[in-house]
Amino acid sequence: MRVFIIAGEPSGDRLGGALMEGLKQLTPGVEFAGVGGAAMQGQGLNSQFDMSELSIMGIVEVAPKYFHLKRRIREVAEAALAFEPDVIVTIDSPDFCLRVATLVKAVSDIPTVHYVAPSVWAWREGRAAKMAKVIDHVLALLPFEPPLMQAAGMGCDFVGHPVVAEPVATGDDVAAFRTERGIGDAPLLLALPGSRRGEVGRLGDIFGEVLRRAVAERPDIRVVVPVAQGVEEDVARVTSGWPGQVVRIPPADAQAKRAAFAAADVALAASGTVSLELAAADTPMVIAYDMNWLTRQIVKRMIKIDTATLVNLVSETRAVPEFLGADCLPEKIAPALLSVLDAPGDQRAAMQVTMERLGRGGEAPGLRAARSVLSVVR
């Protein structure tokens, strides 16, 4: 069996790695080609080019890269056809992946599977019908998404979110982490300014000012920053001006990252799937996010929901405070962060519900996703 698989950002790479692992369990000898990051390469993918080229978010941010991305779309589509796969799996990054699928479907009948349903429940509901023209089947991360995809004309299975199957640090790991970093019993704040260069650039100074205000109130706070792959230099630059002794954890040290997540008393994080990682570690959080001004104005007019945080959406609560767009201001964020640090309140219950609804305790989502892909091939 031959699978051509494409991911364009770190969260998609993790999904792809888990799916590939599941396919290898169910179909020994499966061959892969495509584009992916460290997790997918760890499962045997020889990426066509560095995945970080595709990790761009925002209408204005994409514009300068348009012609380069257009060339990459054509190259990946040609590589997919030349590989003659039994199925093509595209993972998230719809602006890139669905254009590849369009070129492939124009000249072949290769089955196409898209991993991560478009968030039509949030905005641009017409995306599902448009996607159905080139995608045969969808792997959904959220339990309420399959009916929406099926109504648009695609097959769809809820496969759960891989975060529920990822290892979590033990109490001994947490104790060792605090001791080795000299943190002891001090309040530990996890700062997560994003996994893309644009995010880190926009949020770095905002997070720094939030921390200055928080540390002024609580001088004993210690700050740890797990760094995403591809933004090491950017994070080092923005955190150099942050208050106190900031501990940065390199991308390769997954064990230390897990320990930091579990050891943290509170997290300040960019909006995204990291909220689910924090929920899996039972770490209370505050979410903050901003984007280019023009992108913000366009998105504001299209959004259909009152929260962008997945923990809030899946648990059907609004337990996690969030400060988005014009509200992403240090003077608003800092008091909320200190409030959550002192009294997490309903967050822990909401995080537990979220994990249960995303499949914790059941078959690993990567394996469920692999079964769904095989059903399409067969």
C-alpha positions as CSV (number, residue, x, y, z in Angstrom):
1,M,0.0,0.0,0.0
2,R,1.3,3.5,-0.9
3,V,0.2,6.6,0.9
4,F,1.0,10.2,-0.2
5,I,0.6,12.4,2.9
6,I,0.9,16.2,3.4
7,A,1.1,18.3,6.5
8,G,1.9,22.0,6.6
9,E,2.4,22.9,10.3
10,P,3.4,21.4,13.6
11,S,0.0,20.4,14.8
12,G,-0.7,18.6,11.4
13,D,2.7,16.9,11.6
14,R,1.7,15.4,15.0
15,L,-1.6,14.2,13.5
16,G,0.3,12.7,10.5
17,G,2.9,11.0,12.7
18,A,0.1,9.3,14.7
19,L,-1.8,8.3,11.6
20,M,1.4,6.9,9.9
21,E,2.1,4.8,13.1
22,G,-1.4,3.4,13.0
23,L,-1.2,2.5,9.3
24,K,2.1,0.7,9.9
25,Q,0.5,-1.3,12.6
26,L,-2.5,-2.3,10.4
27,T,-0.7,-2.6,7.1
28,P,3.0,-3.7,7.5
29,G,5.1,-2.6,4.5
30,V,3.1,0.6,3.8
31,E,5.1,3.1,1.8
32,F,4.9,6.9,2.4
33,A,5.8,10.0,0.4
34,G,4.9,13.6,0.7
35,V,5.6,16.6,3.0
36,G,5.8,16.6,6.8
37,G,7.8,17.5,9.8
38,A,9.8,15.7,12.5
39,A,6.9,13.5,13.7
40,M,6.1,12.2,10.2
41,Q,9.8,11.9,9.3
42,G,10.2,9.8,12.5
43,Q,7.7,7.4,11.0
44,G,9.6,7.0,7.8
45,L,8.6,10.0,5.6
46,N,11.3,11.6,3.4
47,S,9.8,15.0,3.2
48,Q,9.8,16.6,-0.3
49,F,10.9,19.9,1.3
50,D,11.0,21.6,4.8
51,M,7.5,21.8,6.1
52,S,8.1,25.2,7.7
53,E,7.7,26.7,4.3
54,L,4.0,26.1,4.6
55,S,3.6,27.3,8.2
56,I,2.1,30.6,7.3
57,M,-1.2,32.0,8.8
58,G,-3.2,35.0,7.9
59,I,-4.4,36.6,4.7
60,V,-1.9,39.4,4.7
61,E,1.0,37.1,5.8
62,V,0.4,34.7,2.9
63,A,0.3,37.4,0.2
64,P,4.1,37.9,-0.2
65,K,4.6,34.2,-0.4
66,Y,1.9,33.6,-3.0
67,F,3.9,32.7,-6.0
68,H,6.3,30.5,-4.1
69,L,3.4,28.6,-2.5
70,K,1.7,28.3,-5.9
71,R,4.9,26.7,-7.3
72,R,5.1,24.3,-4.3
73,I,1.4,23.3,-4.8
74,R,2.1,22.3,-8.4
75,E,5.3,20.4,-7.4
76,V,3.6,18.5,-4.7
77,A,0.6,17.6,-6.9
78,E,3.1,16.3,-9.6
79,A,5.0,14.3,-7.0
80,A,1.7,12.8,-5.7
81,L,0.7,11.6,-9.2
82,A,4.2,10.3,-9.9
83,F,4.1,8.2,-6.7
84,E,0.9,6.5,-7.8
85,P,-0.6,6.2,-4.3
86,D,-3.6,4.2,-3.2
87,V,-4.8,7.2,-1.3
88,I,-3.8,10.8,-0.7
89,V,-4.1,12.2,2.8
90,T,-4.0,15.9,3.3
91,I,-3.7,17.3,6.9
92,D,-5.2,20.6,7.9
93,S,-3.5,23.6,6.0
94,P,-6.5,23.8,3.6
95,D,-5.3,26.7,1.6
96,F,-2.3,24.6,0.5
97,C,-3.7,21.0,0.7
98,L,-7.0,21.5,-1.0
99,R,-5.3,23.2,-4.0
100,V,-3.0,20.1,-4.3
101,A,-6.1,17.9,-4.1
102,T,-7.8,20.0,-6.8
103,L,-4.9,19.5,-9.2
104,V,-4.8,15.7,-8.5
105,K,-8.5,15.2,-8.9
106,A,-8.5,17.0,-12.2
107,V,-6.5,14.2,-13.8
108,S,-7.0,11.1,-11.6
109,D,-9.5,9.3,-9.4
110,I,-7.1,8.6,-6.5
111,P,-9.1,8.6,-3.3
112,T,-8.6,11.7,-1.2
113,V,-8.8,12.0,2.6
114,H,-8.6,15.2,4.5
115,Y,-7.6,15.1,8.2
116,V,-9.2,17.8,10.3
117,A,-12.7,19.0,9.3
118,P,-13.0,22.7,8.3
119,S,-14.4,24.6,11.3
120,V,-17.6,25.5,9.4
121,W,-19.4,25.7,12.8
122,A,-17.2,28.8,13.4
123,W,-17.0,30.6,10.1
124,R,-17.3,30.3,6.3
125,E,-19.8,27.4,6.3
126,G,-19.6,27.1,2.6
127,R,-16.1,25.6,2.8
128,A,-17.5,22.1,3.4
129,A,-19.4,22.1,0.1
130,K,-16.4,23.5,-1.8
131,M,-14.1,20.9,-0.2
132,A,-16.5,18.1,-1.2
133,K,-15.6,18.7,-4.8
134,V,-12.1,17.3,-4.3
135,I,-12.2,15.4,-1.0
136,D,-13.9,12.0,-0.6
137,H,-13.6,11.5,3.1
138,V,-12.8,13.5,6.3
139,L,-11.2,12.5,9.5
140,A,-12.8,14.7,12.2
141,L,-11.2,15.6,15.5
142,L,-14.3,16.9,17.2
143,P,-17.4,14.8,17.9
144,F,-20.0,17.2,16.5
145,E,-18.3,17.5,13.1
146,P,-19.3,14.3,11.1
147,P,-23.0,15.4,10.4
148,L,-21.8,18.7,9.0
149,M,-19.3,17.0,6.6
150,Q,-21.8,14.3,5.6
151,A,-24.4,16.9,4.8
152,A,-21.9,18.5,2.4
153,G,-21.5,15.1,0.5
154,M,-18.4,13.6,2.1
155,G,-17.8,10.6,4.2
156,C,-16.6,11.4,7.7
157,D,-15.5,9.6,10.8
158,F,-14.9,11.1,14.3
159,V,-11.4,9.7,15.1
160,G,-10.7,11.6,18.3
161,H,-7.8,13.9,19.0
162,P,-4.2,12.5,19.3
163,V,-3.6,14.7,22.4
164,V,-5.6,12.2,24.4
165,A,-3.1,9.4,23.6
166,E,0.1,11.4,24.1
167,P,2.2,10.6,27.2
168,V,1.7,12.8,30.3
169,A,4.4,13.4,32.9
170,T,4.3,11.6,36.2
171,G,4.5,13.1,39.7
172,D,8.2,12.1,39.8
173,D,8.8,13.8,36.5
174,V,7.3,17.0,37.8
175,A,9.3,16.9,41.0
176,A,12.5,16.3,39.1
177,F,11.8,19.1,36.6
178,R,11.2,21.6,39.4
179,T,14.4,20.5,41.3
180,E,16.7,20.5,38.2
181,R,15.5,24.0,37.2
182,G,15.8,25.4,40.7
183,I,12.1,26.2,40.8
184,G,11.2,24.4,44.0
185,D,7.7,25.3,45.2
186,A,7.5,28.6,43.4
187,P,4.5,29.4,41.2
188,L,5.4,28.2,37.7
189,L,4.0,30.0,34.7
190,L,4.1,28.5,31.3
191,A,4.4,30.9,28.4
192,L,3.5,29.7,24.9
193,P,3.7,32.5,22.3
194,G,3.0,30.4,19.3
195,S,4.5,27.9,16.8
196,R,4.8,30.3,13.8
197,R,7.2,33.2,13.4
198,G,4.4,35.7,12.8
199,E,2.7,34.7,16.0
200,V,5.9,34.9,18.1
201,G,6.6,38.3,16.5
202,R,3.1,39.7,17.3
203,L,2.7,38.1,20.7
204,G,6.2,38.2,22.1
205,D,6.1,41.8,23.4
206,I,2.5,41.5,24.6
207,F,3.4,38.4,26.6
208,G,6.5,40.1,28.0
209,E,4.4,43.0,29.3
210,V,1.9,40.7,30.8
211,L,4.7,38.9,32.6
212,R,6.1,42.2,33.8
213,R,2.8,43.1,35.4
214,A,2.3,39.6,36.8
215,V,5.8,39.4,38.3
216,A,5.3,42.9,39.8
217,E,2.4,41.4,41.8
218,R,4.0,38.0,42.4
219,P,7.8,38.3,42.4
220,D,8.2,34.6,43.2
221,I,6.7,33.6,39.8
222,R,9.0,31.5,37.5
223,V,8.6,31.5,33.8
224,V,9.2,28.5,31.5
225,V,8.9,28.6,27.7
226,P,8.7,25.4,25.7
227,V,9.9,26.4,22.2
228,A,8.2,25.1,19.0
229,Q,10.3,23.8,16.2
230,G,11.3,26.4,13.6
231,V,11.0,29.5,15.9
232,E,13.9,29.0,18.2
233,E,15.7,32.2,17.3
234,D,12.5,34.2,17.3
235,V,11.6,33.0,20.8
236,A,15.2,33.6,22.1
237,R,15.0,37.2,20.8
238,V,11.6,38.1,22.2
239,T,12.1,36.4,25.6
240,S,15.5,38.1,26.1
241,G,13.6,41.2,27.4
242,W,11.1,39.3,29.6
243,P,11.4,39.8,33.3
244,G,13.2,37.4,35.7
245,Q,15.0,34.2,34.8
246,V,13.2,32.6,31.8
247,V,13.8,28.9,31.2
248,R,13.5,27.9,27.5
249,I,13.0,24.3,26.6
250,P,14.3,23.3,23.2
251,P,11.9,21.6,20.7
252,A,13.9,18.3,20.8
253,D,13.4,17.9,24.6
254,A,9.9,16.3,24.6
255,Q,10.3,14.9,28.0
256,A,11.1,18.2,29.6
257,K,8.2,19.8,27.7
258,R,5.8,17.2,29.1
259,A,7.2,17.8,32.6
260,A,6.8,21.6,32.2
261,F,3.2,21.3,31.1
262,A,2.4,19.1,34.1
263,A,4.4,21.2,36.6
264,A,2.9,24.5,35.6
265,D,0.4,26.2,37.9
266,V,-1.0,28.3,35.0
267,A,-0.3,28.9,31.3
268,L,-0.4,32.0,29.1
269,A,-0.9,30.6,25.6
270,A,-1.5,31.6,22.0
271,S,-4.9,30.4,20.6
272,G,-4.7,27.0,19.0
273,T,-4.5,23.3,19.7
274,V,-2.1,24.0,22.5
275,S,-5.1,24.5,24.7
276,L,-5.8,20.8,24.3
277,E,-2.3,19.9,25.3
278,L,-2.7,22.0,28.4
279,A,-6.0,20.4,29.2
280,A,-4.4,16.9,28.8
281,A,-1.8,18.0,31.4
282,D,-4.6,19.5,33.6
283,T,-2.9,22.9,33.5
284,P,-5.2,25.9,33.9
285,M,-4.8,28.6,31.2
286,V,-5.5,32.0,29.8
287,I,-5.6,32.3,26.0
288,A,-4.4,35.4,24.1
289,Y,-4.1,36.0,20.4
290,D,-3.8,38.8,17.9
291,M,-3.2,39.0,14.2
292,N,-2.4,41.4,11.4
293,W,-4.9,44.4,11.6
294,L,-6.4,43.7,8.1
295,T,-6.7,40.0,8.8
296,R,-8.4,40.8,12.1
297,Q,-11.0,43.1,10.4
298,I,-11.9,40.5,7.8
299,V,-12.1,37.6,10.3
300,K,-14.2,39.7,12.7
301,R,-16.9,40.1,10.1
302,M,-17.0,36.3,9.3
303,I,-16.8,34.6,12.7
304,K,-20.0,32.8,14.0
305,I,-18.9,31.8,17.5
306,D,-18.1,33.7,20.8
307,T,-15.0,31.7,21.7
308,A,-12.0,30.3,19.8
309,T,-10.7,28.1,22.5
310,L,-11.2,24.4,21.9
311,V,-11.6,23.5,25.6
312,N,-14.5,26.0,25.8
313,L,-16.1,24.6,22.6
314,V,-15.7,20.9,23.3
315,S,-16.8,21.2,27.0
316,E,-19.6,23.6,26.1
317,T,-18.4,26.0,28.7
318,R,-16.6,29.3,28.8
319,A,-14.3,28.3,31.6
320,V,-11.1,29.4,29.9
321,P,-10.6,33.2,29.7
322,E,-9.5,34.5,26.3
323,F,-8.3,37.8,25.0
324,L,-8.5,38.0,21.2
325,G,-7.9,40.7,18.7
326,A,-8.5,44.2,20.1
327,D,-8.8,42.6,23.6
328,C,-5.3,41.2,23.4
329,L,-4.0,43.8,25.8
330,P,-1.6,43.3,28.7
331,E,-3.7,45.4,31.1
332,K,-6.6,43.0,30.5
333,I,-4.6,39.7,30.3
334,A,-2.4,40.1,33.4
335,P,-5.2,40.3,36.0
336,A,-7.0,37.3,34.5
337,L,-3.8,35.3,34.6
338,L,-3.2,36.1,38.3
339,S,-6.9,35.3,39.0
340,V,-6.6,31.9,37.3
341,L,-3.3,31.2,39.1
342,D,-5.0,31.8,42.5
343,A,-8.3,30.1,41.7
344,P,-8.6,27.8,38.6
345,G,-12.3,27.4,39.4
346,D,-14.2,25.4,36.8
347,Q,-11.3,25.0,34.4
348,R,-10.3,21.6,35.7
349,A,-13.8,20.2,35.3
350,A,-14.0,21.6,31.8
351,M,-10.7,20.1,30.8
352,Q,-11.7,16.7,32.1
353,V,-14.9,16.8,30.1
354,T,-12.9,17.9,27.0
355,M,-10.5,14.9,27.2
356,E,-13.4,12.4,27.7
357,R,-15.3,13.8,24.7
358,L,-12.1,13.7,22.5
359,G,-11.6,10.0,23.2
360,R,-9.5,9.6,26.3
361,G,-9.7,6.0,27.5
362,G,-10.5,4.6,24.1
363,E,-8.5,3.3,21.1
364,A,-5.7,5.6,20.1
365,P,-6.9,8.3,17.7
366,G,-4.0,7.6,15.3
367,L,-5.2,4.0,15.0
368,R,-8.8,5.0,14.6
369,A,-7.7,7.4,11.8
370,A,-5.8,4.6,10.1
371,R,-8.8,2.3,10.1
372,S,-10.9,5.1,8.6
373,V,-8.3,5.6,5.8
374,L,-8.1,1.9,5.1
375,S,-11.9,1.8,4.8
376,V,-11.7,4.4,2.1
377,V,-9.0,2.5,0.2
378,R,-11.0,-0.7,0.3
